[in-house]
Amino acid sequence: MSSETITRAKIQIKSRSNLIDQALEAISKTGENGIFQTDLCKAFSLDSRDGSRLVGNLEKQSLISREKTLHKGRWTYKLVTKKPSAAEEFSKKPIEIVSIEGAPCLRCIYQHLCSSEDEASQYSPAKCIWIEEWIMTSFNRPIITQQNPETSNL
């Protein structure tokens, strides 16, 4: 999608979070070419101050990057969405209940006292013998994965 297409659209906005979502979507649709901040402001009928705040918010969340550039004789920013890192992609995967099955923390009577931040506390995951035993027995347990019926015949 080109900058001209976005500017002609004059998108309707209902809330601040909706504005942020739609702006991020508009920026990501431009791909690696990106969009100029001035064009984004025009598309959403924002003045330069509000546009700068919006883009700054997206940049603080590490969703986009902006690069200062000269466009039509004026200084502006070129906005491009950031590609998620491998760690971020991994963190988006759903957690399976099997991974915490039998964890002692879920039934521990000292859970309210347990803290990984207080090194002086006798109740911490680093000092817990129950967690240690659970981990050691987990390594010895066979891993059962659910297979997709379509791929199990391969």
N, CA, C and O atoms as a GROMACS GRO file, in nm:
protein
  616
    1MET      N    1   0.085  -0.117   0.000
    1MET     CA    2   0.000   0.000   0.000
    1MET      C    3   0.089   0.123   0.000
    1MET      O    4   0.182   0.131   0.080
    2SER      N    5   0.064   0.217  -0.088
    2SER     CA    6   0.147   0.336  -0.098
    2SER      C    7   0.098   0.444  -0.002
    2SER      O    8  -0.014   0.439   0.048
    3SER      N    9   0.183   0.542   0.021
    3SER     CA   10   0.147   0.654   0.108
    3SER      C   11   0.027   0.730   0.054
    3SER      O   12  -0.057   0.777   0.130
    4GLU      N   13   0.020   0.740  -0.079
    4GLU     CA   14  -0.092   0.813  -0.140
    4GLU      C   15  -0.225   0.743  -0.112
    4GLU      O   16  -0.326   0.810  -0.087
    5THR      N   17  -0.225   0.611  -0.116
    5THR     CA   18  -0.348   0.535  -0.088
    5THR      C   19  -0.393   0.558   0.055
    5THR      O   20  -0.512   0.576   0.080
    6ILE      N   21  -0.298   0.558   0.147
    6ILE     CA   22  -0.332   0.579   0.288
    6ILE      C   23  -0.386   0.720   0.308
    6ILE      O   24  -0.485   0.737   0.380
    7THR      N   25  -0.325   0.820   0.247
    7THR     CA   26  -0.369   0.957   0.267
    7THR      C   27  -0.507   0.982   0.209
    7THR      O   28  -0.584   1.062   0.263
    8ARG      N   29  -0.540   0.914   0.102
    8ARG     CA   30  -0.673   0.933   0.044
    8ARG      C   31  -0.782   0.869   0.129
    8ARG      O   32  -0.899   0.908   0.119
    9ALA      N   33  -0.747   0.774   0.212
    9ALA     CA   34  -0.847   0.697   0.286
    9ALA      C   35  -0.919   0.779   0.394
    9ALA      O   36  -1.039   0.761   0.414
   10LYS      N   37  -0.850   0.869   0.462
   10LYS     CA   38  -0.906   0.947   0.573
   10LYS      C   39  -0.984   0.856   0.667
   10LYS      O   40  -1.107   0.856   0.669
   11ILE      N   41  -0.911   0.780   0.744
   11ILE     CA   42  -0.963   0.675   0.830
   11ILE      C   43  -1.042   0.732   0.949
   11ILE      O   44  -1.002   0.832   1.008
   12GLN      N   45  -1.153   0.666   0.982
   12GLN     CA   46  -1.235   0.705   1.097
   12GLN      C   47  -1.178   0.641   1.223
   12GLN      O   48  -1.150   0.521   1.224
   13ILE      N   49  -1.162   0.718   1.330
   13ILE     CA   50  -1.104   0.670   1.455
   13ILE      C   51  -1.208   0.684   1.566
   13ILE      O   52  -1.278   0.785   1.573
   14LYS      N   53  -1.217   0.583   1.653
   14LYS     CA   54  -1.314   0.586   1.761
   14LYS      C   55  -1.250   0.603   1.898
   14LYS      O   56  -1.309   0.668   1.985
   15SER      N   57  -1.131   0.547   1.920
   15SER     CA   58  -1.065   0.559   2.049
   15SER      C   59  -0.915   0.567   2.031
   15SER      O   60  -0.863   0.543   1.922
   16ARG      N   61  -0.845   0.602   2.139
   16ARG     CA   62  -0.700   0.617   2.132
   16ARG      C   63  -0.633   0.484   2.099
   16ARG      O   64  -0.544   0.479   2.015
   17SER      N   65  -0.676   0.375   2.165
   17SER     CA   66  -0.616   0.245   2.136
   17SER      C   67  -0.648   0.200   1.994
   17SER      O   68  -0.566   0.135   1.929
   18ASN      N   69  -0.766   0.237   1.946
   18ASN     CA   70  -0.804   0.206   1.808
   18ASN      C   71  -0.713   0.284   1.712
   18ASN      O   72  -0.671   0.230   1.609
   19LEU      N   73  -0.684   0.407   1.745
   19LEU     CA   74  -0.594   0.490   1.664
   19LEU      C   75  -0.455   0.427   1.657
   19LEU      O   76  -0.395   0.419   1.550
   20ILE      N   77  -0.404   0.384   1.771
   20ILE     CA   78  -0.272   0.322   1.776
   20ILE      C   79  -0.269   0.195   1.693
   20ILE      O   80  -0.176   0.173   1.616
   21ASP      N   81  -0.371   0.112   1.707
   21ASP     CA   82  -0.379  -0.013   1.631
   21ASP      C   83  -0.386   0.014   1.481
   21ASP      O   84  -0.317  -0.051   1.402
   22GLN      N   85  -0.470   0.110   1.442
   22GLN     CA   86  -0.486   0.139   1.300
   22GLN      C   87  -0.360   0.203   1.241
   22GLN      O   88  -0.324   0.176   1.127
   23ALA      N   89  -0.294   0.288   1.320
   23ALA     CA   90  -0.169   0.350   1.272
   23ALA      C   91  -0.062   0.244   1.253
   23ALA      O   92   0.010   0.245   1.153
   24LEU      N   93  -0.050   0.152   1.348
   24LEU     CA   94   0.048   0.045   1.336
   24LEU      C   95   0.016  -0.043   1.214
   24LEU      O   96   0.107  -0.085   1.142
   25GLU      N   97  -0.110  -0.070   1.193
   25GLU     CA   98  -0.150  -0.151   1.077
   25GLU      C   99  -0.116  -0.078   0.947
   25GLU      O  100  -0.067  -0.140   0.852
   26ALA      N  101  -0.141   0.053   0.942
   26ALA     CA  102  -0.109   0.130   0.822
   26ALA      C  103   0.041   0.132   0.796
   26ALA      O  104   0.083   0.122   0.680
   27ILE      N  105   0.120   0.143   0.901
   27ILE     CA  106   0.265   0.143   0.885
   27ILE      C  107   0.313   0.006   0.838
   27ILE      O  108   0.399  -0.004   0.750
   28SER      N  109   0.259  -0.099   0.897
   28SER     CA  110   0.304  -0.234   0.860
   28SER      C  111   0.263  -0.271   0.718
   28SER      O  112   0.331  -0.350   0.653
   29LYS      N  113   0.152  -0.216   0.668
   29LYS     CA  114   0.110  -0.244   0.530
   29LYS      C  115   0.205  -0.186   0.427
   29LYS      O  116   0.207  -0.231   0.312
   30THR      N  117   0.283  -0.087   0.466
   30THR     CA  118   0.378  -0.027   0.372
   30THR      C  119   0.504  -0.111   0.358
   30THR      O  120   0.586  -0.084   0.270
   31GLY      N  121   0.520  -0.211   0.443
   31GLY     CA  122   0.633  -0.304   0.433
   31GLY      C  123   0.766  -0.239   0.464
   31GLY      O  124   0.776  -0.150   0.549
   32GLU      N  125   0.869  -0.285   0.393
   32GLU     CA  126   1.004  -0.235   0.416
   32GLU      C  127   1.023  -0.092   0.367
   32GLU      O  128   1.114  -0.023   0.412
   33ASN      N  129   0.935  -0.047   0.275
   33ASN     CA  130   0.945   0.090   0.223
   33ASN      C  131   0.908   0.192   0.330
   33ASN      O  132   0.962   0.302   0.331
   34GLY      N  133   0.817   0.155   0.419
   34GLY     CA  134   0.775   0.245   0.525
   34GLY      C  135   0.685   0.356   0.474
   34GLY      O  136   0.646   0.358   0.357
   35ILE      N  137   0.652   0.446   0.563
   35ILE     CA  138   0.566   0.560   0.532
   35ILE      C  139   0.624   0.682   0.602
   35ILE      O  140   0.683   0.671   0.709
   36PHE      N  141   0.607   0.797   0.542
   36PHE     CA  142   0.655   0.919   0.605
   36PHE      C  143   0.556   0.962   0.713
   36PHE      O  144   0.434   0.948   0.698
   37GLN      N  145   0.610   1.013   0.822
   37GLN     CA  146   0.527   1.053   0.935
   37GLN      C  147   0.425   1.159   0.894
   37GLN      O  148   0.312   1.158   0.942
   38THR      N  149   0.463   1.250   0.805
   38THR     CA  150   0.370   1.353   0.760
   38THR      C  151   0.252   1.292   0.685
   38THR      O  152   0.139   1.339   0.699
   39ASP      N  153   0.278   1.188   0.605
   39ASP     CA  154   0.169   1.121   0.534
   39ASP      C  155   0.077   1.046   0.629
   39ASP      O  156  -0.044   1.043   0.609
   40LEU      N  157   0.135   0.986   0.732
   40LEU     CA  158   0.054   0.917   0.833
   40LEU      C  159  -0.036   1.017   0.907
   40LEU      O  160  -0.153   0.988   0.933
   41CYS      N  161   0.019   1.133   0.938
   41CYS     CA  162  -0.060   1.237   1.006
   41CYS      C  163  -0.177   1.283   0.919
   41CYS      O  164  -0.288   1.304   0.968
   42LYS      N  165  -0.151   1.298   0.790
   42LYS     CA  166  -0.258   1.338   0.698
   42LYS      C  167  -0.366   1.230   0.691
   42LYS      O  168  -0.485   1.262   0.689
   43ALA      N  169  -0.325   1.104   0.688
   43ALA     CA  170  -0.420   0.994   0.677
   43ALA      C  171  -0.513   0.987   0.796
   43ALA      O  172  -0.630   0.951   0.782
   44PHE      N  173  -0.462   1.022   0.914
   44PHE     CA  174  -0.542   1.014   1.035
   44PHE      C  175  -0.590   1.152   1.083
   44PHE      O  176  -0.641   1.164   1.194
   45SER      N  177  -0.574   1.254   1.000
   45SER     CA  178  -0.614   1.391   1.032
   45SER      C  179  -0.558   1.437   1.167
   45SER      O  180  -0.631   1.489   1.252
   46LEU      N  181  -0.428   1.416   1.185
   46LEU     CA  182  -0.360   1.456   1.308
   46LEU      C  183  -0.270   1.575   1.280
   46LEU      O  184  -0.210   1.585   1.173
   47ASP      N  185  -0.260   1.665   1.378
   47ASP     CA  186  -0.160   1.771   1.363
   47ASP      C  187  -0.024   1.711   1.395
   47ASP      O  188  -0.016   1.599   1.445
   48SER      N  189   0.081   1.783   1.366
   48SER     CA  190   0.216   1.726   1.379
   48SER      C  191   0.249   1.689   1.524
   48SER      O  192   0.322   1.592   1.548
   49ARG      N  193   0.195   1.763   1.619
   49ARG     CA  194   0.221   1.734   1.761
   49ARG      C  195   0.158   1.602   1.802
   49ARG      O  196   0.224   1.518   1.864
   50ASP      N  197   0.030   1.582   1.767
   50ASP     CA  198  -0.038   1.457   1.801
   50ASP      C  199   0.022   1.339   1.724
   50ASP      O  200   0.035   1.229   1.778
   51GLY      N  201   0.060   1.363   1.599
   51GLY     CA  202   0.123   1.259   1.520
   51GLY      C  203   0.256   1.216   1.580
   51GLY      O  204   0.289   1.098   1.583
   52SER      N  205   0.332   1.314   1.627
   52SER     CA  206   0.461   1.286   1.688
   52SER      C  207   0.443   1.206   1.816
   52SER      O  208   0.522   1.115   1.844
   53ARG      N  209   0.341   1.239   1.895
   53ARG     CA  210   0.312   1.164   2.018
   53ARG      C  211   0.273   1.020   1.986
   53ARG      O  212   0.318   0.927   2.052
   54LEU      N  213   0.190   1.003   1.885
   54LEU     CA  214   0.146   0.870   1.844
   54LEU      C  215   0.265   0.785   1.800
   54LEU      O  216   0.281   0.672   1.845
   55VAL      N  217   0.349   0.840   1.714
   55VAL     CA  218   0.465   0.769   1.663
   55VAL      C  219   0.565   0.743   1.776
   55VAL      O  220   0.626   0.637   1.781
   56GLY      N  221   0.582   0.840   1.865
   56GLY     CA  222   0.671   0.821   1.980
   56GLY      C  223   0.624   0.707   2.068
   56GLY      O  224   0.706   0.629   2.119
   57ASN      N  225   0.493   0.697   2.086
   57ASN     CA  226   0.435   0.588   2.165
   57ASN      C  227   0.466   0.452   2.100
   57ASN      O  228   0.505   0.358   2.169
   58LEU      N  229   0.447   0.443   1.971
   58LEU     CA  230   0.476   0.319   1.899
   58LEU      C  231   0.625   0.284   1.905
   58LEU      O  232   0.662   0.167   1.916
   59GLU      N  233   0.708   0.387   1.898
   59GLU     CA  234   0.852   0.365   1.904
   59GLU      C  235   0.896   0.320   2.043
   59GLU      O  236   0.983   0.234   2.055
   60LYS      N  237   0.837   0.376   2.149
   60LYS     CA  238   0.868   0.336   2.286
   60LYS      C  239   0.833   0.191   2.310
   60LYS      O  240   0.899   0.122   2.388
   61GLN      N  241   0.728   0.144   2.244
   61GLN     CA  242   0.686   0.004   2.258
   61GLN      C  243   0.768  -0.089   2.168
   61GLN      O  244   0.741  -0.209   2.161
   62SER      N  245   0.867  -0.032   2.098
   62SER     CA  246   0.953  -0.107   2.006
   62SER      C  247   0.874  -0.175   1.894
   62SER      O  248   0.912  -0.282   1.848
   63LEU      N  249   0.765  -0.112   1.852
   63LEU     CA  250   0.685  -0.166   1.743
   63LEU      C  251   0.729  -0.113   1.608
   63LEU      O  252   0.713  -0.179   1.506
   64ILE      N  253   0.786   0.008   1.609
   64ILE     CA  254   0.833   0.070   1.485
   64ILE      C  255   0.969   0.133   1.508
   64ILE      O  256   1.012   0.152   1.621
   65SER      N  257   1.035   0.165   1.398
   65SER     CA  258   1.156   0.246   1.405
   65SER      C  259   1.133   0.367   1.316
   65SER      O  260   1.060   0.360   1.217
   66ARG      N  261   1.196   0.476   1.351
   66ARG     CA  262   1.182   0.595   1.266
   66ARG      C  263   1.320   0.652   1.236
   66ARG      O  264   1.409   0.655   1.320
   67GLU      N  265   1.332   0.696   1.112
   67GLU     CA  266   1.459   0.744   1.061
   67GLU      C  267   1.436   0.884   1.004
   67GLU      O  268   1.350   0.904   0.919
   68LYS      N  269   1.513   0.980   1.052
   68LYS     CA  270   1.498   1.118   1.005
   68LYS      C  271   1.540   1.127   0.860
   68LYS      O  272   1.647   1.078   0.822
   69THR      N  273   1.456   1.190   0.777
   69THR     CA  274   1.485   1.199   0.634
   69THR      C  275   1.426   1.328   0.577
   69THR      O  276   1.333   1.385   0.633
   70LEU      N  277   1.481   1.372   0.465
   70LEU     CA  278   1.432   1.490   0.396
   70LEU      C  279   1.332   1.446   0.290
   70LEU      O  280   1.366   1.368   0.200
   71HIS      N  281   1.208   1.494   0.300
   71HIS     CA  282   1.102   1.455   0.207
   71HIS      C  283   1.030   1.580   0.158
   71HIS      O  284   0.975   1.656   0.238
   72LYS      N  285   1.031   1.602   0.027
   72LYS     CA  286   0.969   1.720  -0.034
   72LYS      C  287   1.017   1.850   0.030
   72LYS      O  288   0.939   1.942   0.055
   73GLY      N  289   1.148   1.856   0.055
   73GLY     CA  290   1.209   1.977   0.108
   73GLY      C  291   1.187   2.000   0.256
   73GLY      O  292   1.222   2.107   0.307
   74ARG      N  293   1.129   1.904   0.327
   74ARG     CA  294   1.105   1.918   0.471
   74ARG      C  295   1.158   1.796   0.544
   74ARG      O  296   1.160   1.685   0.491
   75TRP      N  297   1.201   1.819   0.668
   75TRP     CA  298   1.247   1.708   0.750
   75TRP      C  299   1.128   1.636   0.810
   75TRP      O  300   1.037   1.698   0.864
   76THR      N  301   1.131   1.506   0.798
   76THR     CA  302   1.026   1.421   0.856
   76THR      C  303   1.089   1.288   0.893
   76THR      O  304   1.210   1.270   0.879
   77TYR      N  305   1.009   1.197   0.938
   77TYR     CA  306   1.058   1.064   0.973
   77TYR      C  307   0.997   0.960   0.881
   77TYR      O  308   0.880   0.968   0.844
   78LYS      N  309   1.078   0.863   0.844
   78LYS     CA  310   1.029   0.747   0.771
   78LYS      C  311   1.001   0.640   0.876
   78LYS      O  312   1.088   0.604   0.954
   79LEU      N  313   0.877   0.588   0.877
   79LEU     CA  314   0.834   0.492   0.978
   79LEU      C  315   0.828   0.352   0.918
   79LEU      O  316   0.770   0.332   0.812
   80VAL      N  317   0.890   0.258   0.987
   80VAL     CA  318   0.893   0.118   0.943
   80VAL      C  319   0.867   0.030   1.065
   80VAL      O  320   0.919   0.055   1.173
   81THR      N  321   0.785  -0.074   1.046
   81THR     CA  322   0.760  -0.166   1.158
   81THR      C  323   0.884  -0.250   1.182
   81THR      O  324   0.956  -0.287   1.089
   82LYS      N  325   0.907  -0.280   1.309
   82LYS     CA  326   1.019  -0.365   1.346
   82LYS      C  327   0.976  -0.510   1.334
   82LYS      O  328   0.862  -0.546   1.365
   83LYS      N  329   1.068  -0.591   1.291
   83LYS     CA  330   1.042  -0.735   1.285
   83LYS      C  331   1.061  -0.791   1.425
   83LYS      O  332   1.157  -0.755   1.493
   84PRO      N  333   0.970  -0.878   1.469
   84PRO     CA  334   0.986  -0.934   1.603
   84PRO      C  335   1.108  -1.024   1.612
   84PRO      O  336   1.141  -1.096   1.517
   85SER      N  337   1.173  -1.020   1.727
   85SER     CA  338   1.290  -1.106   1.748
   85SER      C  339   1.245  -1.250   1.770
   85SER      O  340   1.127  -1.276   1.791
   86ALA      N  341   1.338  -1.339   1.764
   86ALA     CA  342   1.306  -1.481   1.784
   86ALA      C  343   1.250  -1.505   1.924
   86ALA      O  344   1.161  -1.588   1.942
   87ALA      N  345   1.302  -1.431   2.023
   87ALA     CA  346   1.252  -1.446   2.161
   87ALA      C  347   1.106  -1.400   2.171
   87ALA      O  348   1.026  -1.462   2.241
   88GLU      N  349   1.072  -1.291   2.103
   88GLU     CA  350   0.935  -1.242   2.106
   88GLU      C  351   0.841  -1.340   2.037
   88GLU      O  352   0.729  -1.362   2.084
   89GLU      N  353   0.886  -1.398   1.927
   89GLU     CA  354   0.805  -1.497   1.856
   89GLU      C  355   0.781  -1.620   1.943
   89GLU      O  356   0.671  -1.675   1.947
   90PHE      N  357   0.887  -1.662   2.014
   90PHE     CA  358   0.876  -1.778   2.101
   90PHE      C  359   0.778  -1.752   2.214
   90PHE      O  360   0.701  -1.840   2.252
   91SER      N  361   0.782  -1.629   2.270
   91SER     CA  362   0.695  -1.596   2.383
   91SER      C  363   0.548  -1.591   2.344
   91SER      O  364   0.462  -1.597   2.431
   92LYS      N  365   0.518  -1.579   2.216
   92LYS     CA  366   0.379  -1.573   2.170
   92LYS      C  367   0.315  -1.711   2.155
   92LYS      O  368   0.194  -1.722   2.138
   93LYS      N  369   0.397  -1.815   2.163
   93LYS     CA  370   0.344  -1.950   2.147
   93LYS      C  371   0.261  -1.987   2.270
   93LYS      O  372   0.295  -1.947   2.382
   94PRO      N  373   0.154  -2.062   2.251
   94PRO     CA  374   0.069  -2.098   2.366
   94PRO      C  375   0.142  -2.191   2.462
   94PRO      O  376   0.224  -2.274   2.421
   95ILE      N  377   0.112  -2.176   2.588
   95ILE     CA  378   0.172  -2.260   2.691
   95ILE      C  379   0.085  -2.384   2.706
   95ILE      O  380  -0.037  -2.375   2.714
   96GLU      N  381   0.149  -2.498   2.710
   96GLU     CA  382   0.077  -2.622   2.729
   96GLU      C  383   0.076  -2.657   2.877
   96GLU      O  384   0.177  -2.639   2.945
   97ILE      N  385  -0.035  -2.706   2.927
   97ILE     CA  386  -0.050  -2.740   3.068
   97ILE      C  387   0.049  -2.847   3.110
   97ILE      O  388   0.086  -2.854   3.228
   98VAL      N  389   0.092  -2.931   3.017
   98VAL     CA  390   0.188  -3.038   3.047
   98VAL      C  391   0.317  -2.979   3.104
   98VAL      O  392   0.382  -3.043   3.187
   99SER      N  393   0.354  -2.859   3.060
   99SER     CA  394   0.481  -2.800   3.104
   99SER      C  395   0.482  -2.765   3.253
   99SER      O  396   0.590  -2.755   3.311
  100ILE      N  397   0.367  -2.747   3.316
  100ILE     CA  398   0.363  -2.715   3.459
  100ILE      C  399   0.291  -2.822   3.540
  100ILE      O  400   0.269  -2.806   3.660
  101GLU      N  401   0.255  -2.931   3.475
  101GLU     CA  402   0.184  -3.039   3.542
  101GLU      C  403   0.270  -3.094   3.656
  101GLU      O  404   0.386  -3.131   3.636
  102GLY      N  405   0.213  -3.100   3.774
  102GLY     CA  406   0.283  -3.153   3.890
  102GLY      C  407   0.376  -3.055   3.957
  102GLY      O  408   0.446  -3.092   4.051
  103ALA      N  409   0.379  -2.929   3.912
  103ALA     CA  410   0.467  -2.830   3.973
  103ALA      C  411   0.429  -2.809   4.120
  103ALA      O  412   0.311  -2.789   4.150
  104PRO      N  413   0.526  -2.813   4.210
  104PRO     CA  414   0.495  -2.800   4.352
  104PRO      C  415   0.444  -2.661   4.391
  104PRO      O  416   0.377  -2.647   4.493
  105CYS      N  417   0.475  -2.561   4.314
  105CYS     CA  418   0.437  -2.423   4.347
  105CYS      C  419   0.285  -2.406   4.353
  105CYS      O  420   0.234  -2.324   4.429
  106LEU      N  421   0.214  -2.484   4.273
  106LEU     CA  422   0.069  -2.468   4.265
  106LEU      C  423  -0.001  -2.511   4.394
  106LEU      O  424  -0.114  -2.468   4.420
  107ARG      N  425   0.062  -2.595   4.473
  107ARG     CA  426   0.001  -2.642   4.597
  107ARG      C  427   0.087  -2.615   4.721
  107ARG      O  428   0.058  -2.666   4.829
  108CYS      N  429   0.190  -2.534   4.705
  108CYS     CA  430   0.284  -2.505   4.813
  108CYS      C  431   0.221  -2.418   4.921
  108CYS      O  432   0.155  -2.319   4.891
  109ILE      N  433   0.242  -2.455   5.049
  109ILE     CA  434   0.186  -2.377   5.159
  109ILE      C  435   0.268  -2.251   5.186
  109ILE      O  436   0.223  -2.162   5.258
  110TYR      N  437   0.388  -2.243   5.129
  110TYR     CA  438   0.475  -2.127   5.148
  110TYR      C  439   0.474  -2.032   5.028
  110TYR      O  440   0.557  -1.941   5.020
  111GLN      N  441   0.382  -2.054   4.936
  111GLN     CA  442   0.378  -1.976   4.812
  111GLN      C  443   0.370  -1.825   4.840
  111GLN      O  444   0.433  -1.746   4.769
  112HIS      N  445   0.295  -1.785   4.941
  112HIS     CA  446   0.280  -1.642   4.971
  112HIS      C  447   0.408  -1.580   5.026
  112HIS      O  448   0.424  -1.458   5.025
  113LEU      N  449   0.501  -1.663   5.074
  113LEU     CA  450   0.628  -1.613   5.126
  113LEU      C  451   0.741  -1.623   5.023
  113LEU      O  452   0.847  -1.562   5.040
  114CYS      N  453   0.718  -1.701   4.918
  114CYS     CA  454   0.822  -1.730   4.820
  114CYS      C  455   0.849  -1.609   4.730
  114CYS      O  456   0.757  -1.545   4.680
  115SER      N  457   0.978  -1.578   4.710
  115SER     CA  458   1.016  -1.466   4.625
  115SER      C  459   1.153  -1.491   4.564
  115SER      O  460   1.247  -1.530   4.634
  116SER      N  461   1.164  -1.470   4.437
  116SER     CA  462   1.295  -1.484   4.370
  116SER      C  463   1.375  -1.354   4.382
  116SER      O  464   1.494  -1.352   4.351
  117GLU      N  465   1.310  -1.247   4.426
  117GLU     CA  466   1.377  -1.118   4.436
  117GLU      C  467   1.446  -1.098   4.570
  117GLU      O  468   1.544  -1.024   4.579
  118ASP      N  469   1.395  -1.162   4.677
  118ASP     CA  470   1.452  -1.148   4.810
  118ASP      C  471   1.551  -1.260   4.835
  118ASP      O  472   1.512  -1.372   4.869
  119GLU      N  473   1.680  -1.230   4.818
  119GLU     CA  474   1.783  -1.333   4.832
  119GLU      C  475   1.800  -1.381   4.975
  119GLU      O  476   1.849  -1.491   4.997
  120ALA      N  477   1.762  -1.299   5.072
  120ALA     CA  478   1.777  -1.336   5.212
  120ALA      C  479   1.666  -1.431   5.259
  120ALA      O  480   1.683  -1.499   5.360
  121SER      N  481   1.556  -1.437   5.188
  121SER     CA  482   1.444  -1.521   5.227
  121SER      C  483   1.478  -1.669   5.212
  121SER      O  484   1.544  -1.709   5.116
  122GLN      N  485   1.434  -1.748   5.308
  122GLN     CA  486   1.457  -1.892   5.298
  122GLN      C  487   1.361  -1.956   5.198
  122GLN      O  488   1.381  -2.071   5.157
  123TYR      N  489   1.255  -1.881   5.159
  123TYR     CA  490   1.158  -1.932   5.062
  123TYR      C  491   1.180  -1.865   4.926
  123TYR      O  492   1.131  -1.755   4.901
  124SER      N  493   1.254  -1.932   4.842
  124SER     CA  494   1.278  -1.882   4.706
  124SER      C  495   1.289  -2.001   4.613
  124SER      O  496   1.330  -2.109   4.655
  125PRO      N  497   1.255  -1.983   4.486
  125PRO     CA  498   1.266  -2.094   4.389
  125PRO      C  499   1.409  -2.148   4.379
  125PRO      O  500   1.428  -2.267   4.353
  126ALA      N  501   1.507  -2.063   4.400
  126ALA     CA  502   1.647  -2.106   4.389
  126ALA      C  503   1.686  -2.201   4.502
  126ALA      O  504   1.778  -2.282   4.486
  127LYS      N  505   1.619  -2.192   4.618
  127LYS     CA  506   1.653  -2.275   4.734
  127LYS      C  507   1.552  -2.387   4.759
  127LYS      O  508   1.566  -2.463   4.855
  128CYS      N  509   1.452  -2.398   4.674
  128CYS     CA  510   1.342  -2.492   4.699
  128CYS      C  511   1.378  -2.635   4.658
  128CYS      O  512   1.409  -2.663   4.542
  129ILE      N  513   1.374  -2.725   4.756
  129ILE     CA  514   1.405  -2.865   4.727
  129ILE      C  515   1.292  -2.932   4.650
  129ILE      O  516   1.316  -3.025   4.574
  130TRP      N  517   1.168  -2.886   4.670
  130TRP     CA  518   1.054  -2.944   4.600
  130TRP      C  519   1.060  -2.915   4.449
  130TRP      O  520   1.029  -3.002   4.368
  131ILE      N  521   1.101  -2.793   4.414
  131ILE     CA  522   1.117  -2.760   4.272
  131ILE      C  523   1.230  -2.843   4.212
  131ILE      O  524   1.219  -2.894   4.101
  132GLU      N  525   1.338  -2.856   4.287
  132GLU     CA  526   1.453  -2.934   4.240
  132GLU      C  527   1.412  -3.079   4.214
  132GLU      O  528   1.446  -3.136   4.110
  133GLU      N  529   1.339  -3.138   4.308
  133GLU     CA  530   1.293  -3.277   4.290
  133GLU      C  531   1.199  -3.288   4.170
  133GLU      O  532   1.208  -3.383   4.092
  134TRP      N  533   1.109  -3.192   4.156
  134TRP     CA  534   1.013  -3.193   4.045
  134TRP      C  535   1.086  -3.187   3.911
  134TRP      O  536   1.052  -3.260   3.818
  135ILE      N  537   1.186  -3.101   3.902
  135ILE     CA  538   1.262  -3.087   3.778
  135ILE      C  539   1.338  -3.216   3.747
  135ILE      O  540   1.338  -3.262   3.633
  136MET      N  541   1.401  -3.272   3.848
  136MET     CA  542   1.478  -3.395   3.826
  136MET      C  543   1.387  -3.510   3.782
  136MET      O  544   1.426  -3.588   3.695
  137THR      N  545   1.269  -3.522   3.841
  137THR     CA  546   1.179  -3.630   3.800
  137THR      C  547   1.117  -3.600   3.664
  137THR      O  548   1.082  -3.692   3.590
  138SER      N  549   1.105  -3.472   3.629
  138SER     CA  550   1.050  -3.436   3.497
  138SER      C  551   1.142  -3.480   3.385
  138SER      O  552   1.096  -3.516   3.277
  139PHE      N  553   1.273  -3.478   3.409
  139PHE     CA  554   1.368  -3.522   3.307
  139PHE      C  555   1.358  -3.672   3.282
  139PHE      O  556   1.384  -3.719   3.171
  140ASN      N  557   1.320  -3.745   3.383
  140ASN     CA  558   1.310  -3.891   3.370
  140ASN      C  559   1.176  -3.935   3.312
  140ASN      O  560   1.162  -4.049   3.269
  141ARG      N  561   1.079  -3.846   3.309
  141ARG     CA  562   0.945  -3.879   3.260
  141ARG      C  563   0.943  -3.871   3.108
  141ARG      O  564   1.000  -3.778   3.050
  142PRO      N  565   0.879  -3.968   3.041
  142PRO     CA  566   0.870  -3.961   2.894
  142PRO      C  567   0.782  -3.845   2.850
  142PRO      O  568   0.680  -3.816   2.913
  143ILE      N  569   0.822  -3.780   2.745
  143ILE     CA  570   0.747  -3.667   2.693
  143ILE      C  571   0.644  -3.718   2.594
  143ILE      O  572   0.678  -3.785   2.496
  144ILE      N  573   0.518  -3.686   2.620
  144ILE     CA  574   0.409  -3.726   2.532
  144ILE      C  575   0.360  -3.603   2.460
  144ILE      O  576   0.317  -3.506   2.523
  145THR      N  577   0.366  -3.606   2.329
  145THR     CA  578   0.319  -3.494   2.250
  145THR      C  579   0.196  -3.536   2.172
  145THR      O  580   0.182  -3.651   2.130
  146GLN      N  581   0.108  -3.439   2.154
  146GLN     CA  582  -0.011  -3.467   2.074
  146GLN      C  583   0.028  -3.460   1.928
  146GLN      O  584   0.090  -3.363   1.883
  147GLN      N  585  -0.010  -3.562   1.853
  147GLN     CA  586   0.022  -3.561   1.711
  147GLN      C  587  -0.101  -3.525   1.631
  147GLN      O  588  -0.214  -3.563   1.665
  148ASN      N  589  -0.078  -3.451   1.527
  148ASN     CA  590  -0.184  -3.416   1.436
  148ASN      C  591  -0.216  -3.539   1.353
  148ASN      O  592  -0.125  -3.598   1.294
  149PRO      N  593  -0.345  -3.582   1.345
  149PRO     CA  594  -0.379  -3.702   1.268
  149PRO      C  595  -0.335  -3.696   1.123
  149PRO      O  596  -0.306  -3.799   1.063
  150GLU      N  597  -0.330  -3.577   1.067
  150GLU     CA  598  -0.291  -3.562   0.927
  150GLU      C  599  -0.142  -3.591   0.906
  150GLU      O  600  -0.102  -3.642   0.801
  151THR      N  601  -0.059  -3.558   1.007
  151THR     CA  602   0.086  -3.576   0.992
  151THR      C  603   0.134  -3.706   1.052
  151THR      O  604   0.249  -3.744   1.028
  152SER      N  605   0.052  -3.777   1.128
  152SER     CA  606   0.098  -3.900   1.193
  152SER      C  607   0.120  -4.013   1.093
  152SER      O  608   0.191  -4.108   1.124
  153ASN      N  609   0.062  -4.005   0.976
  153ASN     CA  610   0.078  -4.109   0.874
  153ASN      C  611   0.200  -4.088   0.786
  153ASN      O  612   0.228  -4.170   0.698
  154LEU      N  613   0.273  -3.981   0.807
  154LEU     CA  614   0.388  -3.949   0.722
  154LEU      C  615   0.508  -4.034   0.753
  154LEU      O  616   0.612  -4.019   0.690
   0.00000   0.00000   0.00000
